[in-house]
Amino acid sequence: MTGRPALGTLGLGAGTKARLHRILFEHGLRNGTALFLPYDQGLEHGPRDFLDNPPSGDPRYLLRLALEGGFNGIVLQVGLAEKFFWEFAGEVPLVLKLNGKTDIPPDDEALSSMHASVEDAVRLGADAVGYTLYVGSPAYDADFARLRQVREDAQRLGMPLIVWSYPRGAAVAAKGGNDSFYVVDYAARVASELGADMVKVNFPKPAKRERVHASYDREVSDQEAIDAVVRSAGRSLLLVSGGSKAGDDAMLEKARMSMEGGATGLIFGRNVWQREHDESLRFVARLRELLEKYPS
């Protein structure tokens, strides 16, 4: 297994280190691993994501699920955080998402608009902020500039910064797609280079090799690919996204390989709350059993 960096080796400021310690060692399994419940899809995808399990459209249902499932944190956009999180403050850590977009326009020049600040996160009692960075989008100049300001604010206020590092844009689509090993590996490195404390990526698919860079046009196993992505993240802790809903065995194998490769944890949303309540908790229990095997 690739070793995960310890918090004391990451060069973190006191506030950032304290909040990350609270997330990783005072919630969830309290063993340095992380299991986050993202709930930013209402903005990113619209209400269609809640149709499979209608109760999931209620933010209070999701917050209760985060508590019942023993998650390390829940990810909310600012409106939901302001209207609902106060009931659960102190019981489950909040990751305040600072930007986002709808999926109505094409992603050819993707850019997520800012709609919250690090100061909002402090006001709401958050333990981290999230920023979506679209690696490969022609709008990267504006994206990098916004991330720089967020990073400076987060460092000044002692707030951990989690970067959703997602390949997007016409050029990405023409070079293997947004989950090829080539672009996911690149995205992990970019987030680390730009100052992420944690980076969220999709699980890489090394079989997607059409028109990728020649260095990646070779046979690589899924395990070798995620191992490399963890190395590319360096001293940015790696979180692996669940993506769209899939079967239990496939998701658990993805989780196992991620943790075996040295990831800090998982950020599974639709694969949790698109299931009926009790089924959700059974699946989460299996994820927790797996994470127990990989303490820091």
N, C-alpha and C positions, 0 to 999 in steps of 0.2 A: 504494500500500500504506500502511495505517495504521502509523506507526512504533511499535516496541516500546520501552518505557522501558529505559534502561541501568541496570545494578545500582547505579551510583554516584548515581543520581537518586532512589532509592526510600526514602531515610531509614532504612536498615537498620543495626542494630547490627553490631559487628565479627564476632561469631561467626556470625550469620545470613548476613551477606554472604559470609563465607569459605566456608560450606557450600554456599550457592547457586552461588558461583563454581566450586566443585569439581564440582557436578552439571552445570553448563552448559558449562564450559570445560575440564574435565579428563576428561570421559567423553562417550560418544556421539560426535557429530561435532566436539565441542570448538569450536563456532562460535556458542554462545549460544542455539541451539535445543535443544529437549528432546523425547525420545521415551521415555515411561515404559511399563513393562509391569505392569499391575495384576493382582494375584492374590488379591484379597479376596473373590472370588465364591463360594468354598466356603462361607463363612458367609452371605453375602447371598442366594445362590440355592440352595445345596446341591450335592450331587454331580452333579445332572443336567447341569450345564454341562460336565462332563468326558466325557460319553458319546460325543460326536462324535469325540473323539480321546483314548482312554483313557489314554495315557501322560501327558497333561496333569494327571491327578490326582495325580501324584508331584511334590512341591515341588522336588526336586532337578532334575527334568527342566526345570521352569520357570526355575530359577536358571541352569542351563547355557544355556538358550535366551536368557536376558537377556545373558549373556556373549557367546555366539556372534553374536547380533544387534546387539551394540554399543549397547545401551540406556543411557540416562542414569540409570536407576534401576528398581528393582522394588518393588512395593507388597505388603507382607505384614501379616497379622494377627499378634498377639504370639506365639501358640503356635507358628506355623510359623517365625517369626523366631528364636525361642529354640532350636528343634530343628534347624533347617536352615541358617540364614544364616551361622553361624560358619564353615562350610566355605568360604564365598565372601567373607568379610569383607575389605574392601579392594580387591576386584576389581570389584564393582558396587555403587553406592550403594543403601542401603536407605531406603525411606519406610515408617515404622512407622504402621500404621493404628491409631488410638486408640479408635475406636468402631465399632459395626456392629449389625446386627439380621438376623433371619431374614425370609424373605418369606412365612411361613405366615400370620400375621395380616394383615388388610387395612391399607392405608396411610392410612386416614381420619384417624388421629391419630398419624402416624408419628413415632418418636423412636428414635435409635440409642443403645444403651447403651454406657457407658464400660467398657472392659476392659483398658486400658493407660494409661500416663502418659508425659509428656515425659521424666521420669527414666528410665523403661524404655528409651526411644529412645536416650538418652545411653549407658546401660549396654550396649546392643546394638550401638553403633557406627553408628546411623542418621545420615543427612544431612538428613532432614526428617521431619515428622510429618504425618499426614493426619487430618482430622476431617470427618465427614459432617454437614452442616447441612440440615435439611428446611424450606425456605422455604415458608411458607403453611400449615404444619401447625398445628393448634390447640395443639400442645405446644411452641410456639415459646418460651414464657417459660423453661421448663426448658432448652431447647436453647441459647438465647442465653446463659443463665447458665453452662452448662458450657463453651461456647466461650470465654467471657470468662476462665475459669480456665485453660483450655488456652493461650490467647493470652498471658496473663501468665506462665505457666510457660515457654512457648517463648521469649518475649523475655528472661526472666531467664537462661535457659540457652543462648541463642544458637542456637536451633533454628528453621529455616524452617517455616512453617505453611502447608500446602496444604489448602484447604477444598473439599470435594466439595459444591458448592452446588446442591442438587437440589430443585426444586419438588415437594411432596407434600401430600396431604390432600384431603378431600372438596371443599373450596372450589376447589382447583386443578383438580380433575377437572371442575368445573362451569364453569371459565373458560378453555376452550381446551385443557386437558390439560397434562401436565408437560413437554412439549417445544415448546409454542407460543413464538413470538417474545416475546410479552408476558411470560410467566413466566420464561423463560431470561434475558432482559434484566434483569428485576427481580432474579433470583437472583445475577447477576454483581455488580450494584450492592450488594446486601445484604452479600455476602461482603467486598467492598472496604470498605464502611462499618464492618464489624465486625473488620477488622484482618488479613485474609488476606494472606500474602505471594504466594501463588499461588492461583488459583481454578480449579477444574475444573467445566465445564458441559457439558451436552449441546448438540449443534448445534441451533440454533433452526430452527423450521419456521414461517415467516411465513404459509403457506397456512392454518394452523389459527387461524381467527379467530372461531369460534363463541363468543359471550358474552365475548370478551376486552374489556379496557378500550377505550373508544372511540378513544383515541389510537393504538391498534394495529390498529384495524379499517380497514385500507387496504392497497393493493397495495404490497408490498415484495419485492424480490428476495432470494434466499438470500444473495447477497454483501452486500447492504445490511444485512441482518439481522445477520450475523456481525460486520460492521464496527461496528455499533452496540453489540453485546455487548462487544467489545474496549474501546470507549470507556467503557462503563459500568463495566468492571473497573478503569479508571483506572490507578493505579500498583500494582495487583495483577496479576502476570503471569498470562496466561490460558492454560489447557490445555483442549483440546477432546477430549471422550470419543468413543470409537469406537462404544459401545453394542453392541447385538446384532449378530451376524455378518451381513455383507452382501457383495455382489460387489465384486471388486477395483476396477472402474471407479468405482462409487459411492463407495467409501471413499477412493480417491485424489482424487476431485473434492472431497469434503468436506474432506480434508486440505489441498488446494490453496487452497480458499476461506478456510479458517481461517488459514493462513499469510499469504495475501495480505491478509487483514484485520488482521494485526498480532498474531496469537496467538504465544505463545512456543513452543508445541509441542503434542504429541499424547499422549494416554494411551489406547492401544489394547490391550485384553486379549483378549477372545473372538475378535476379528477376526484375532488372531495365533495364539493357542495352540489354537483349535478346528480348526486345519488340521494336516495331517500335517507332520512336522518340516521336510522340505526345502521344502515349499510355504510354510511359515511364513517361513523365511529368505528365500525369493525375494520374498515380499510385503514383508517388512521392508526388503529392499534397495531396493525401489521407493520406500518411504516415505523412506528416507535420501537417495535421489537428489533427492527433492522438497525435503527440508529443507535440503540443501546450497545451494539457491537463495535462502535467506532468512537469511543470517548477520546477527548483531547488529553 
